[in-house]
Amino acid sequence: MLRRTSLASSLTAALVSGSLLLGAPACAAVPAGGPSPDAPRQQVQLADAESVLAISIDGMSVAAVRKLGRKQLPNLYRFMRAGASTTNARTEREMTVTLPNHTGMVTGRRIEAATGGHGVTWNDDRPTPSTVQAAAGHDVASVFTAVDAAGGSTALFAAKTKFSLWQRSWPAAIDRTTINANNSALVDQLVADLDQDRDFRFLHLSPPDVAGHAHGWMSKPYLRAVRQSDALVGRVVKAVNADPARRAGTTILLTSDHGGHGPSHDNARLLDNYRVVFMARGAAVDRGVDLYAINPTYKNPGTRRTVYGMKRPPVRNGMIANLALDLLDLPAVEGSEFDVQMDLRLTALN
């Protein structure tokens, strides 16, 4: 792992020398369509992190988190008490399904390619389009390519084979890809990887989604799967905290791709489907704060689905990419839209 000063300075040096090749999947100094290089940042700089771990719990509904509560989800509620969070974040607007929303998380883009999105509209292992770039019809950068361009290391741990799309799309930027449908074993593999020097890791956990499709959202098996996911998150946090230096240098982000209602989650107009959690904890994060309370430029949407381009948008799961890069003191993902100004705060204004 390169420390933040090394990551930032290596990227700056490459840009100045012109050694970043045109057309390569690299992160630009200023995102396309974003502010000029001389424009001031619109927020007080987040404290830097040495490593960011993003966790997505597939299909975890806010209704389940609220119903089970602190006693049955001790790790998630401890996560919220230890950091900044909301239980009223939003998915992508167009679709509330797994692969499109997760691809939004790592690219910072909406789904619809015609309006600047990543173009991933399918949710299976189809061979074509074979990459995100093929779906969009042009180059699409990601948090992985941004970290890689700065000389950092990344890893992906996923419980569904469809995530192989990311390895095909950014093969040089993801240093390790592990796909394992056994979520407990997958967490074991991630925990073992914590000894490696990595700047960004993405962990996908699938129990709630699997149980929801098999038995229905909010069924007893589904709620049991949410509790299982809580235990898995607890194992990850415990492993991060086991080493004092790692604990001090790691920020953990947590969200979901969608919720669910009855037997499915496909209807993007249902609150149970488009409402998700968004959480962060670590040395760079205030304790026990509500994300909307400390972010006046973002607005709690209530029960509204919301649209893109709002003056005061809701927190979205697609903010994972640029929030992670902000924590790593790197520029936003080239061509991204969500949190492109890097003004989503994790600490209250002084």
Contacts in CASP RR format, 6 or more apart in sequence:
PFRMAT RR
TARGET T0000
AUTHOR 0000-0000-0000
METHOD contacts of the structure
MODEL  1
MLRRTSLASSLTAALVSGSLLLGAPACAAVPAGGPSPDAPRQQVQLADAE
SVLAISIDGMSVAAVRKLGRKQLPNLYRFMRAGASTTNARTEREMTVTLP
NHTGMVTGRRIEAATGGHGVTWNDDRPTPSTVQAAAGHDVASVFTAVDAA
GGSTALFAAKTKFSLWQRSWPAAIDRTTINANNSALVDQLVADLDQDRDF
RFLHLSPPDVAGHAHGWMSKPYLRAVRQSDALVGRVVKAVNADPARRAGT
TILLTSDHGGHGPSHDNARLLDNYRVVFMARGAAVDRGVDLYAINPTYKN
PGTRRTVYGMKRPPVRNGMIANLALDLLDLPAVEGSEFDVQMDLRLTALN
1 50 0 8 1.000
1 51 0 8 1.000
1 152 0 8 1.000
1 153 0 8 1.000
1 197 0 8 1.000
1 198 0 8 1.000
1 199 0 8 1.000
2 10 0 8 1.000
2 150 0 8 1.000
2 151 0 8 1.000
2 152 0 8 1.000
2 199 0 8 1.000
3 50 0 8 1.000
4 48 0 8 1.000
4 49 0 8 1.000
4 50 0 8 1.000
4 328 0 8 1.000
4 329 0 8 1.000
5 329 0 8 1.000
7 147 0 8 1.000
7 150 0 8 1.000
7 151 0 8 1.000
7 152 0 8 1.000
7 199 0 8 1.000
7 328 0 8 1.000
7 329 0 8 1.000
7 330 0 8 1.000
8 150 0 8 1.000
8 329 0 8 1.000
8 330 0 8 1.000
10 150 0 8 1.000
10 151 0 8 1.000
11 27 0 8 1.000
11 29 0 8 1.000
11 149 0 8 1.000
11 150 0 8 1.000
11 151 0 8 1.000
11 330 0 8 1.000
11 331 0 8 1.000
12 29 0 8 1.000
13 19 0 8 1.000
14 20 0 8 1.000
14 26 0 8 1.000
14 149 0 8 1.000
15 29 0 8 1.000
20 26 0 8 1.000
20 149 0 8 1.000
23 139 0 8 1.000
24 149 0 8 1.000
25 139 0 8 1.000
25 141 0 8 1.000
25 142 0 8 1.000
25 145 0 8 1.000
25 148 0 8 1.000
25 149 0 8 1.000
25 170 0 8 1.000
25 172 0 8 1.000
25 173 0 8 1.000
26 141 0 8 1.000
26 145 0 8 1.000
26 146 0 8 1.000
26 149 0 8 1.000
26 334 0 8 1.000
27 141 0 8 1.000
27 145 0 8 1.000
27 146 0 8 1.000
27 149 0 8 1.000
27 150 0 8 1.000
27 325 0 8 1.000
27 330 0 8 1.000
27 331 0 8 1.000
27 332 0 8 1.000
27 333 0 8 1.000
27 334 0 8 1.000
28 331 0 8 1.000
28 334 0 8 1.000
29 37 0 8 1.000
29 331 0 8 1.000
30 36 0 8 1.000
30 37 0 8 1.000
30 331 0 8 1.000
31 331 0 8 1.000
31 332 0 8 1.000
31 333 0 8 1.000
31 334 0 8 1.000
31 335 0 8 1.000
31 336 0 8 1.000
31 340 0 8 1.000
32 334 0 8 1.000
32 335 0 8 1.000
33 335 0 8 1.000
34 340 0 8 1.000
34 341 0 8 1.000
35 341 0 8 1.000
41 341 0 8 1.000
41 342 0 8 1.000
41 343 0 8 1.000
42 297 0 8 1.000
42 341 0 8 1.000
42 343 0 8 1.000
43 341 0 8 1.000
43 342 0 8 1.000
43 343 0 8 1.000
43 344 0 8 1.000
43 345 0 8 1.000
44 345 0 8 1.000
44 347 0 8 1.000
44 349 0 8 1.000
44 350 0 8 1.000
46 284 0 8 1.000
46 326 0 8 1.000
46 327 0 8 1.000
46 345 0 8 1.000
46 346 0 8 1.000
46 347 0 8 1.000
47 283 0 8 1.000
47 284 0 8 1.000
47 347 0 8 1.000
48 284 0 8 1.000
48 327 0 8 1.000
48 328 0 8 1.000
48 329 0 8 1.000
49 249 0 8 1.000
49 250 0 8 1.000
49 251 0 8 1.000
49 282 0 8 1.000
49 283 0 8 1.000
49 284 0 8 1.000
49 327 0 8 1.000
49 328 0 8 1.000
50 199 0 8 1.000
50 249 0 8 1.000
50 250 0 8 1.000
51 198 0 8 1.000
51 199 0 8 1.000
51 200 0 8 1.000
51 201 0 8 1.000
51 246 0 8 1.000
51 249 0 8 1.000
51 250 0 8 1.000
51 251 0 8 1.000
52 199 0 8 1.000
52 200 0 8 1.000
52 201 0 8 1.000
52 250 0 8 1.000
52 251 0 8 1.000
52 252 0 8 1.000
52 253 0 8 1.000
52 324 0 8 1.000
52 327 0 8 1.000
52 328 0 8 1.000
53 200 0 8 1.000
53 201 0 8 1.000
53 202 0 8 1.000
53 203 0 8 1.000
53 236 0 8 1.000
53 240 0 8 1.000
53 250 0 8 1.000
53 251 0 8 1.000
53 252 0 8 1.000
53 253 0 8 1.000
54 105 0 8 1.000
54 200 0 8 1.000
54 201 0 8 1.000
54 202 0 8 1.000
54 203 0 8 1.000
54 252 0 8 1.000
54 253 0 8 1.000
54 254 0 8 1.000
54 255 0 8 1.000
54 320 0 8 1.000
54 324 0 8 1.000
55 203 0 8 1.000
55 205 0 8 1.000
55 233 0 8 1.000
55 236 0 8 1.000
55 252 0 8 1.000
55 253 0 8 1.000
55 254 0 8 1.000
55 255 0 8 1.000
56 102 0 8 1.000
56 105 0 8 1.000
56 202 0 8 1.000
56 203 0 8 1.000
56 204 0 8 1.000
56 205 0 8 1.000
56 254 0 8 1.000
56 255 0 8 1.000
56 256 0 8 1.000
56 257 0 8 1.000
56 317 0 8 1.000
56 320 0 8 1.000
57 205 0 8 1.000
57 207 0 8 1.000
57 208 0 8 1.000
57 226 0 8 1.000
57 229 0 8 1.000
57 233 0 8 1.000
57 254 0 8 1.000
57 255 0 8 1.000
57 256 0 8 1.000
58 98 0 8 1.000
58 159 0 8 1.000
58 160 0 8 1.000
58 204 0 8 1.000
58 205 0 8 1.000
58 206 0 8 1.000
58 207 0 8 1.000
58 208 0 8 1.000
58 209 0 8 1.000
58 210 0 8 1.000
58 256 0 8 1.000
58 257 0 8 1.000
59 98 0 8 1.000
59 208 0 8 1.000
59 209 0 8 1.000
59 212 0 8 1.000
59 256 0 8 1.000
59 257 0 8 1.000
59 258 0 8 1.000
59 259 0 8 1.000
59 260 0 8 1.000
59 265 0 8 1.000
60 208 0 8 1.000
60 226 0 8 1.000
60 229 0 8 1.000
60 256 0 8 1.000
60 259 0 8 1.000
60 276 0 8 1.000
60 277 0 8 1.000
61 208 0 8 1.000
61 217 0 8 1.000
61 218 0 8 1.000
61 226 0 8 1.000
61 256 0 8 1.000
61 259 0 8 1.000
61 260 0 8 1.000
61 261 0 8 1.000
61 272 0 8 1.000
61 275 0 8 1.000
62 87 0 8 1.000
62 88 0 8 1.000
62 259 0 8 1.000
62 272 0 8 1.000
62 275 0 8 1.000
62 276 0 8 1.000
62 277 0 8 1.000
63 217 0 8 1.000
63 218 0 8 1.000
63 272 0 8 1.000
64 208 0 8 1.000
64 217 0 8 1.000
64 218 0 8 1.000
64 222 0 8 1.000
64 223 0 8 1.000
64 226 0 8 1.000
65 73 0 8 1.000
65 76 0 8 1.000
65 87 0 8 1.000
65 226 0 8 1.000
65 277 0 8 1.000
66 87 0 8 1.000
67 218 0 8 1.000
67 223 0 8 1.000
68 223 0 8 1.000
68 226 0 8 1.000
68 227 0 8 1.000
68 230 0 8 1.000
69 77 0 8 1.000
70 77 0 8 1.000
72 227 0 8 1.000
72 230 0 8 1.000
73 226 0 8 1.000
73 227 0 8 1.000
73 230 0 8 1.000
74 230 0 8 1.000
75 230 0 8 1.000
75 231 0 8 1.000
75 233 0 8 1.000
75 234 0 8 1.000
75 237 0 8 1.000
76 230 0 8 1.000
76 233 0 8 1.000
76 254 0 8 1.000
76 277 0 8 1.000
76 279 0 8 1.000
78 237 0 8 1.000
79 85 0 8 1.000
79 233 0 8 1.000
79 237 0 8 1.000
79 252 0 8 1.000
79 254 0 8 1.000
79 279 0 8 1.000
79 281 0 8 1.000
80 279 0 8 1.000
80 288 0 8 1.000
81 287 0 8 1.000
81 288 0 8 1.000
82 281 0 8 1.000
82 282 0 8 1.000
82 285 0 8 1.000
82 287 0 8 1.000
82 288 0 8 1.000
83 279 0 8 1.000
83 280 0 8 1.000
83 281 0 8 1.000
83 282 0 8 1.000
83 285 0 8 1.000
83 286 0 8 1.000
83 287 0 8 1.000
83 288 0 8 1.000
83 289 0 8 1.000
83 346 0 8 1.000
84 279 0 8 1.000
84 280 0 8 1.000
84 281 0 8 1.000
84 285 0 8 1.000
84 286 0 8 1.000
84 288 0 8 1.000
84 289 0 8 1.000
84 290 0 8 1.000
84 291 0 8 1.000
84 294 0 8 1.000
84 346 0 8 1.000
84 347 0 8 1.000
85 277 0 8 1.000
85 278 0 8 1.000
85 279 0 8 1.000
85 280 0 8 1.000
85 288 0 8 1.000
85 289 0 8 1.000
85 290 0 8 1.000
85 291 0 8 1.000
86 277 0 8 1.000
86 278 0 8 1.000
86 279 0 8 1.000
86 290 0 8 1.000
86 291 0 8 1.000
86 292 0 8 1.000
86 300 0 8 1.000
86 315 0 8 1.000
87 275 0 8 1.000
87 277 0 8 1.000
88 275 0 8 1.000
88 292 0 8 1.000
88 300 0 8 1.000
88 301 0 8 1.000
88 302 0 8 1.000
88 314 0 8 1.000
88 315 0 8 1.000
89 255 0 8 1.000
89 275 0 8 1.000
89 276 0 8 1.000
89 277 0 8 1.000
89 278 0 8 1.000
89 291 0 8 1.000
89 314 0 8 1.000
89 315 0 8 1.000
89 316 0 8 1.000
89 317 0 8 1.000
90 274 0 8 1.000
90 275 0 8 1.000
90 276 0 8 1.000
90 301 0 8 1.000
90 305 0 8 1.000
90 306 0 8 1.000
90 314 0 8 1.000
90 315 0 8 1.000
90 316 0 8 1.000
90 317 0 8 1.000
91 101 0 8 1.000
91 257 0 8 1.000
91 258 0 8 1.000
91 259 0 8 1.000
91 268 0 8 1.000
91 273 0 8 1.000
91 274 0 8 1.000
91 275 0 8 1.000
91 276 0 8 1.000
91 316 0 8 1.000
91 317 0 8 1.000
92 100 0 8 1.000
92 101 0 8 1.000
92 104 0 8 1.000
92 110 0 8 1.000
92 111 0 8 1.000
92 316 0 8 1.000
92 317 0 8 1.000
92 318 0 8 1.000
93 110 0 8 1.000
93 111 0 8 1.000
93 268 0 8 1.000
93 274 0 8 1.000
93 305 0 8 1.000
93 306 0 8 1.000
93 307 0 8 1.000
93 308 0 8 1.000
94 100 0 8 1.000
94 110 0 8 1.000
94 111 0 8 1.000
94 112 0 8 1.000
94 121 0 8 1.000
94 268 0 8 1.000
95 101 0 8 1.000
95 111 0 8 1.000
95 121 0 8 1.000
95 266 0 8 1.000
95 268 0 8 1.000
96 257 0 8 1.000
96 258 0 8 1.000
96 259 0 8 1.000
96 260 0 8 1.000
96 265 0 8 1.000
96 266 0 8 1.000
96 267 0 8 1.000
96 268 0 8 1.000
96 270 0 8 1.000
96 273 0 8 1.000
96 274 0 8 1.000
97 123 0 8 1.000
97 257 0 8 1.000
97 258 0 8 1.000
97 265 0 8 1.000
97 266 0 8 1.000
98 123 0 8 1.000
98 160 0 8 1.000
98 162 0 8 1.000
98 209 0 8 1.000
98 257 0 8 1.000
98 258 0 8 1.000
99 120 0 8 1.000
99 122 0 8 1.000
99 123 0 8 1.000
99 124 0 8 1.000
99 162 0 8 1.000
99 163 0 8 1.000
99 165 0 8 1.000
100 111 0 8 1.000
100 118 0 8 1.000
100 119 0 8 1.000
100 120 0 8 1.000
100 121 0 8 1.000
100 122 0 8 1.000
100 123 0 8 1.000
101 257 0 8 1.000
101 258 0 8 1.000
101 317 0 8 1.000
101 318 0 8 1.000
102 163 0 8 1.000
102 204 0 8 1.000
102 257 0 8 1.000
103 109 0 8 1.000
103 111 0 8 1.000
103 118 0 8 1.000
103 119 0 8 1.000
103 120 0 8 1.000
103 132 0 8 1.000
103 165 0 8 1.000
103 166 0 8 1.000
104 110 0 8 1.000
104 111 0 8 1.000
104 118 0 8 1.000
104 120 0 8 1.000
104 317 0 8 1.000
104 318 0 8 1.000
104 321 0 8 1.000
104 338 0 8 1.000
105 202 0 8 1.000
105 255 0 8 1.000
105 257 0 8 1.000
105 317 0 8 1.000
105 318 0 8 1.000
105 320 0 8 1.000
105 321 0 8 1.000
106 142 0 8 1.000
106 143 0 8 1.000
106 144 0 8 1.000
106 166 0 8 1.000
106 202 0 8 1.000
106 320 0 8 1.000
106 321 0 8 1.000
107 117 0 8 1.000
107 118 0 8 1.000
107 132 0 8 1.000
107 140 0 8 1.000
107 141 0 8 1.000
107 142 0 8 1.000
107 143 0 8 1.000
107 321 0 8 1.000
107 333 0 8 1.000
107 336 0 8 1.000
108 318 0 8 1.000
108 319 0 8 1.000
108 320 0 8 1.000
108 321 0 8 1.000
108 322 0 8 1.000
108 333 0 8 1.000
108 336 0 8 1.000
108 337 0 8 1.000
108 338 0 8 1.000
108 339 0 8 1.000
108 340 0 8 1.000
109 116 0 8 1.000
109 117 0 8 1.000
109 118 0 8 1.000
109 140 0 8 1.000
109 335 0 8 1.000
109 336 0 8 1.000
109 337 0 8 1.000
109 338 0 8 1.000
110 116 0 8 1.000
110 117 0 8 1.000
110 118 0 8 1.000
110 308 0 8 1.000
110 337 0 8 1.000
111 117 0 8 1.000
111 118 0 8 1.000
111 119 0 8 1.000
111 120 0 8 1.000
111 121 0 8 1.000
112 119 0 8 1.000
113 119 0 8 1.000
113 135 0 8 1.000
113 136 0 8 1.000
113 137 0 8 1.000
115 308 0 8 1.000
116 136 0 8 1.000
116 335 0 8 1.000
116 337 0 8 1.000
117 136 0 8 1.000
117 337 0 8 1.000
118 132 0 8 1.000
118 135 0 8 1.000
118 136 0 8 1.000
118 140 0 8 1.000
119 132 0 8 1.000
119 135 0 8 1.000
119 136 0 8 1.000
120 132 0 8 1.000
120 135 0 8 1.000
120 165 0 8 1.000
121 135 0 8 1.000
123 162 0 8 1.000
124 162 0 8 1.000
125 161 0 8 1.000
125 162 0 8 1.000
125 164 0 8 1.000
128 134 0 8 1.000
129 135 0 8 1.000
130 165 0 8 1.000
130 168 0 8 1.000
131 165 0 8 1.000
131 168 0 8 1.000
131 169 0 8 1.000
132 140 0 8 1.000
132 142 0 8 1.000
132 165 0 8 1.000
132 166 0 8 1.000
132 169 0 8 1.000
133 139 0 8 1.000
133 140 0 8 1.000
133 169 0 8 1.000
140 169 0 8 1.000
141 333 0 8 1.000
141 334 0 8 1.000
141 335 0 8 1.000
141 336 0 8 1.000
142 166 0 8 1.000
142 169 0 8 1.000
142 170 0 8 1.000
142 173 0 8 1.000
142 321 0 8 1.000
142 333 0 8 1.000
143 154 0 8 1.000
143 200 0 8 1.000
143 202 0 8 1.000
143 320 0 8 1.000
143 321 0 8 1.000
143 322 0 8 1.000
143 324 0 8 1.000
143 325 0 8 1.000
143 333 0 8 1.000
144 154 0 8 1.000
144 156 0 8 1.000
144 166 0 8 1.000
144 170 0 8 1.000
144 173 0 8 1.000
144 174 0 8 1.000
144 200 0 8 1.000
145 170 0 8 1.000
145 173 0 8 1.000
145 333 0 8 1.000
146 321 0 8 1.000
146 325 0 8 1.000
146 330 0 8 1.000
146 331 0 8 1.000
146 332 0 8 1.000
146 333 0 8 1.000
146 334 0 8 1.000
147 153 0 8 1.000
147 154 0 8 1.000
147 173 0 8 1.000
147 199 0 8 1.000
147 200 0 8 1.000
147 325 0 8 1.000
147 328 0 8 1.000
147 330 0 8 1.000
148 154 0 8 1.000
148 170 0 8 1.000
148 172 0 8 1.000
148 173 0 8 1.000
149 173 0 8 1.000
150 328 0 8 1.000
150 330 0 8 1.000
152 198 0 8 1.000
152 199 0 8 1.000
152 200 0 8 1.000
153 175 0 8 1.000
153 196 0 8 1.000
153 197 0 8 1.000
153 198 0 8 1.000
153 199 0 8 1.000
153 200 0 8 1.000
154 173 0 8 1.000
154 174 0 8 1.000
154 175 0 8 1.000
154 176 0 8 1.000
154 198 0 8 1.000
154 199 0 8 1.000
154 200 0 8 1.000
154 201 0 8 1.000
154 202 0 8 1.000
155 174 0 8 1.000
155 175 0 8 1.000
155 176 0 8 1.000
155 177 0 8 1.000
155 178 0 8 1.000
155 190 0 8 1.000
155 193 0 8 1.000
155 196 0 8 1.000
155 198 0 8 1.000
155 200 0 8 1.000
155 201 0 8 1.000
155 202 0 8 1.000
156 163 0 8 1.000
156 166 0 8 1.000
156 167 0 8 1.000
156 174 0 8 1.000
156 176 0 8 1.000
156 177 0 8 1.000
156 178 0 8 1.000
156 201 0 8 1.000
156 202 0 8 1.000
156 204 0 8 1.000
157 178 0 8 1.000
157 179 0 8 1.000
157 180 0 8 1.000
157 186 0 8 1.000
157 189 0 8 1.000
157 190 0 8 1.000
157 193 0 8 1.000
157 201 0 8 1.000
157 202 0 8 1.000
157 203 0 8 1.000
157 204 0 8 1.000
158 177 0 8 1.000
158 178 0 8 1.000
158 179 0 8 1.000
158 186 0 8 1.000
158 202 0 8 1.000
158 203 0 8 1.000
158 204 0 8 1.000
159 179 0 8 1.000
159 180 0 8 1.000
159 181 0 8 1.000
159 182 0 8 1.000
159 183 0 8 1.000
159 186 0 8 1.000
159 204 0 8 1.000
159 205 0 8 1.000
159 206 0 8 1.000
160 179 0 8 1.000
160 181 0 8 1.000
160 204 0 8 1.000
160 206 0 8 1.000
161 179 0 8 1.000
161 181 0 8 1.000
163 177 0 8 1.000
163 179 0 8 1.000
163 204 0 8 1.000
164 177 0 8 1.000
164 179 0 8 1.000
166 174 0 8 1.000
166 177 0 8 1.000
167 174 0 8 1.000
167 177 0 8 1.000
175 198 0 8 1.000
176 193 0 8 1.000
176 196 0 8 1.000
178 186 0 8 1.000
178 189 0 8 1.000
178 190 0 8 1.000
178 193 0 8 1.000
180 186 0 8 1.000
180 189 0 8 1.000
181 206 0 8 1.000
183 205 0 8 1.000
183 206 0 8 1.000
183 207 0 8 1.000
183 228 0 8 1.000
183 229 0 8 1.000
183 232 0 8 1.000
184 232 0 8 1.000
186 203 0 8 1.000
186 205 0 8 1.000
187 203 0 8 1.000
187 205 0 8 1.000
187 232 0 8 1.000
187 235 0 8 1.000
187 236 0 8 1.000
190 201 0 8 1.000
190 203 0 8 1.000
190 236 0 8 1.000
191 235 0 8 1.000
191 236 0 8 1.000
191 239 0 8 1.000
193 201 0 8 1.000
194 239 0 8 1.000
194 240 0 8 1.000
194 243 0 8 1.000
194 246 0 8 1.000
199 328 0 8 1.000
200 324 0 8 1.000
200 328 0 8 1.000
203 236 0 8 1.000
205 229 0 8 1.000
205 232 0 8 1.000
205 233 0 8 1.000
207 225 0 8 1.000
207 226 0 8 1.000
207 228 0 8 1.000
207 229 0 8 1.000
207 232 0 8 1.000
208 222 0 8 1.000
208 225 0 8 1.000
208 226 0 8 1.000
208 229 0 8 1.000
209 265 0 8 1.000
210 225 0 8 1.000
211 219 0 8 1.000
211 221 0 8 1.000
211 222 0 8 1.000
211 224 0 8 1.000
211 225 0 8 1.000
212 219 0 8 1.000
212 221 0 8 1.000
212 222 0 8 1.000
212 225 0 8 1.000
212 260 0 8 1.000
212 262 0 8 1.000
212 263 0 8 1.000
213 263 0 8 1.000
213 264 0 8 1.000
214 221 0 8 1.000
215 221 0 8 1.000
215 222 0 8 1.000
216 222 0 8 1.000
216 262 0 8 1.000
216 263 0 8 1.000
217 259 0 8 1.000
217 260 0 8 1.000
217 261 0 8 1.000
217 262 0 8 1.000
217 263 0 8 1.000
217 265 0 8 1.000
217 272 0 8 1.000
218 262 0 8 1.000
233 254 0 8 1.000
236 252 0 8 1.000
237 252 0 8 1.000
237 281 0 8 1.000
240 246 0 8 1.000
240 247 0 8 1.000
240 250 0 8 1.000
240 252 0 8 1.000
241 247 0 8 1.000
247 282 0 8 1.000
247 283 0 8 1.000
248 283 0 8 1.000
249 282 0 8 1.000
249 283 0 8 1.000
250 282 0 8 1.000
250 283 0 8 1.000
251 280 0 8 1.000
251 281 0 8 1.000
251 282 0 8 1.000
251 283 0 8 1.000
251 284 0 8 1.000
251 285 0 8 1.000
251 327 0 8 1.000
251 346 0 8 1.000
252 280 0 8 1.000
252 281 0 8 1.000
252 282 0 8 1.000
253 278 0 8 1.000
253 279 0 8 1.000
253 280 0 8 1.000
253 320 0 8 1.000
253 323 0 8 1.000
253 324 0 8 1.000
254 277 0 8 1.000
254 278 0 8 1.000
254 279 0 8 1.000
254 280 0 8 1.000
255 276 0 8 1.000
255 277 0 8 1.000
255 278 0 8 1.000
255 279 0 8 1.000
255 317 0 8 1.000
255 318 0 8 1.000
255 320 0 8 1.000
256 276 0 8 1.000
256 277 0 8 1.000
256 317 0 8 1.000
257 276 0 8 1.000
257 317 0 8 1.000
258 265 0 8 1.000
258 273 0 8 1.000
258 274 0 8 1.000
258 276 0 8 1.000
259 265 0 8 1.000
259 272 0 8 1.000
259 273 0 8 1.000
259 274 0 8 1.000
259 275 0 8 1.000
259 276 0 8 1.000
260 270 0 8 1.000
260 272 0 8 1.000
260 273 0 8 1.000
261 267 0 8 1.000
261 270 0 8 1.000
261 272 0 8 1.000
261 273 0 8 1.000
265 272 0 8 1.000
265 273 0 8 1.000
266 273 0 8 1.000
267 273 0 8 1.000
268 274 0 8 1.000
268 305 0 8 1.000
269 305 0 8 1.000
271 303 0 8 1.000
271 305 0 8 1.000
274 305 0 8 1.000
275 303 0 8 1.000
276 317 0 8 1.000
278 291 0 8 1.000
278 315 0 8 1.000
278 316 0 8 1.000
278 317 0 8 1.000
278 319 0 8 1.000
280 323 0 8 1.000
280 346 0 8 1.000
284 327 0 8 1.000
284 346 0 8 1.000
284 347 0 8 1.000
285 346 0 8 1.000
285 347 0 8 1.000
286 294 0 8 1.000
286 346 0 8 1.000
286 347 0 8 1.000
286 348 0 8 1.000
289 347 0 8 1.000
289 348 0 8 1.000
291 298 0 8 1.000
291 315 0 8 1.000
291 344 0 8 1.000
291 346 0 8 1.000
292 298 0 8 1.000
292 299 0 8 1.000
292 300 0 8 1.000
292 315 0 8 1.000
293 348 0 8 1.000
294 345 0 8 1.000
294 346 0 8 1.000
294 347 0 8 1.000
294 348 0 8 1.000
294 349 0 8 1.000
295 315 0 8 1.000
295 343 0 8 1.000
295 344 0 8 1.000
295 345 0 8 1.000
297 312 0 8 1.000
297 343 0 8 1.000
298 312 0 8 1.000
298 313 0 8 1.000
298 314 0 8 1.000
298 315 0 8 1.000
298 344 0 8 1.000
299 310 0 8 1.000
299 312 0 8 1.000
299 313 0 8 1.000
299 314 0 8 1.000
300 314 0 8 1.000
301 314 0 8 1.000
306 313 0 8 1.000
306 314 0 8 1.000
308 337 0 8 1.000
315 344 0 8 1.000
316 338 0 8 1.000
318 338 0 8 1.000
318 339 0 8 1.000
319 338 0 8 1.000
319 339 0 8 1.000
319 344 0 8 1.000
321 333 0 8 1.000
321 336 0 8 1.000
321 338 0 8 1.000
321 339 0 8 1.000
322 332 0 8 1.000
322 333 0 8 1.000
322 336 0 8 1.000
322 338 0 8 1.000
322 339 0 8 1.000
322 340 0 8 1.000
322 342 0 8 1.000
322 344 0 8 1.000
323 339 0 8 1.000
323 342 0 8 1.000
323 344 0 8 1.000
323 346 0 8 1.000
325 331 0 8 1.000
325 332 0 8 1.000
325 333 0 8 1.000
325 342 0 8 1.000
326 332 0 8 1.000
326 339 0 8 1.000
326 342 0 8 1.000
326 344 0 8 1.000
332 339 0 8 1.000
332 340 0 8 1.000
332 341 0 8 1.000
332 342 0 8 1.000
333 340 0 8 1.000
END
